[in-house]
């Protein structure tokens, strides 16, 4: 047995433990989810009213103060107090809030009627930003419904106490209104569609595109890496050909994946915008992987496989739900997160393909990767003195 083979046997336990350690790290986000500072908007549009012997009364203000106190005590939710409904709607569309609770302007007036012969329960609007993130929007819905349920419980106890103190006998209408003194209307905004898979469609699309990027870069690299060049100029021309091939593959991948997405039943709002964006994402990933291969060779491929395993459990999660370490040190460095964000904007937020944050981030990755790719042609060691044709 060769000495090198013996060394591999001796190192095998360390290799096995290292692999187990790396892939166990990828599981941690899935098993230790804990929401932290989940942003939910709160609007108090209550105009209040003047009550004899009490003066100006605004129940919405009391609820707002209670929310501020609970926000200081609970780190899982961050209530953001917004002035107007229009501002909330703009924030939801800009993906600033996972949900919103809106107290109407006649809230106090209707609450006061609950103690009269003609009670009318007020209705609070709950907005759930479905398209922003499936898991987080579900959590936001639970928080909002729980908040209104708690309000109902408190209001019910207060009303019962007042009726007991006054000795008033409840009418049938009052008893019915007392059961649910605050109505709630739940509205899903930026809806994810009728198909359950649509909510996770942006995340579902990243894996085939990422794997296709790895496969494409590896195949092209293997096809040309043994070619030798007589000058740097030939090497650079070869790299230009490499990029042209990548652009061709990107268009094929983008339009192909967009078409297959529709075939499997996922609703694509704009086929052309989606296909072009997926092509941009593919080209970004292709150039990134190709740049690494040009410097490291095939030894660089495992890096991108590991990125896939780390990204798979993180991308379906909202940053506010991730463990601190993964949110601060892993998630910001995942290139595919920009692809997922861009697809989400196209699918659920009525966006069209423009020079937005996702496109600019992917373009920057491509630019840096192209610089690294062409820089690999500069070292003298990369140019052989024997002539050969380039691709």
Helices and strands as residue ranges (DSSP letters): H 3-31, E 38-44, E 49-51, E 55-57, H 59-73, E 77-82, H 85-93, E 99-103, H 107-113, E 122-129, G 130-132, H 134-166, H 172-179, E 182-189, G 196-200, H 201-224, H 232-263, H 271-296, G 297-300, H 301-315, G 319-321, H 324-325, I 326-330, G 331-333, H 336-348, H 357-375, G 380-382
